[in-house]
Amino acid sequence: MKRLTGVLLAGAALALAAAGVARAEYPEKPVSFIVPFPPGDLEDVLTRMIAEDFQAKYGQAAAVVNKPGGGGGPFPGAVEVANAPADGYTIGSFVVDVPVIGPEIGIPELNPNPFEPVGIFLTYPFVIATSKDAPYQSMGELADYAKSNDVVLGHFGAFLLPTQATLALAKKMGFSYASDAGFDALDCNTLASGDVDVMNTTIQQILPCLDEVTLLASVTGERISTAPDTPTVSELDPQLDISLWNGLFVHKDTPADIREKIAASAKETIASERAQQFAKETGAQIYWKDAENSAAQINADIETVGEVGGILEN
């Protein structure tokens, strides 16, 4: 019996050792970074940089897979990551809406939130913009004008947090937009055509005509480097301290050592000269916020979203 027990214990030890070796050898096969939007935007470009460097660092193929959700926004792509094995081979590159809004909108795979952050690496340079020749050139002037004139707002989707913050700011300032509508693109042509009077878009979309546009506010945590004189929404109303960020996420059951490898590579990419040059060119805020601080950011955003919802409902 003693001999049998010894054999069993030895076998168990070998099994545990083998499991440890298997984890230590991650990655042993190709890794996919799921971007739930079409190619070309900030999160896509930066995630491709991360994937390229991951491949170079660990010697395994790594690729971005774009999974745009159409009317479903980022959530169909998030569901795909939620349904994948918790082994680090399917990594989500998600906006804030996935962990903050996803669990609240009736998608079973996202409630409760199945993800935990590896790290946040990007804040989109969202702005509230209007034409240079508009009869208002500040949020205060817009508030006064909109009380007696119709103003149309364009945005990328009513559910997006920058849109929610923009609508809540209007309400806090005592006015409302006559109408608002979602667009696939909000660029120089959108304002020039007169389709909207004010739009909530990213600054890189209007860089070609920036001298013909007035930035009324930015929906960012800090002022945008390419528009340092433009106040943030949270400066205008501290209750609306929210921004649209993007980070890497894995299933909550993913082993810690695998998360650490993903984080180590991504952190190096974000600190690289090419990533920081990209930040200067686009006005994006590019940085690395570790898992602990990212989780704290998500909790803070959940509180702020609740406050924004209360503002819009009252």
Secondary structure, 3 states (H helix, E strand, C coil): CHHHHHHHHHHHHHHHHHHHHHHHCCCCCCEEEEECCCCCCHHHHHHHHHHHHHHHHHCCCEEEEECCCHHHCCHHHHHHHHHCCCCCCEEEEEECHHHHCHHHCCCHHHCCCCEEEEEEEEECCEEEEEECCCCCCCHHHHHHHHCCCCCEEEECCCCCHHHHHHHHHHHHCCCCCCEEEECCCCCHHHHHCCCCCEEEEEHHHHHHHHHHEEEEEECCCCCCCCCCCCCEHHHHCHHHCCCCEEEEEEECCCCHHHHHHHHHHHHHHHHCHHHHHHHHHHCCEEEEEEHHHHHHHHHHHHHHHHHHHHHHHC
